[in-house]
């Protein structure tokens, strides 16, 4: 996939179990997804969100010339080291605020 690519990972599945938030959630499937800005999507169930797992997917699906946008998850830390020098991190907390809170 060449172009502008957004990457993210998320859990899908059963309702949240108390005291087991986020990455420790039991009974959920972890998905990694790529979205090309012209509405092409690739999603895959993955065993974990480690750098190697995410990098293997990225190497197989994203061209090195692409602009890559991710959140701050540490699994994306070494993309520049493997040839993706157009990697930009988006602060999802700021992006989720209403525009009047940003001004």
Buried (B, 14 or more C-beta within 10 A) or exposed (E): BEEBBBBBBEBEEEEBEEEEEEEEBEEBEBBBBBBBEEEEEBBEEBEEBEBEBBBEBBBEBBEEEBBBBBBEBEBBBBBEEEEBEBBEBEEEEEEEEEEEEEE
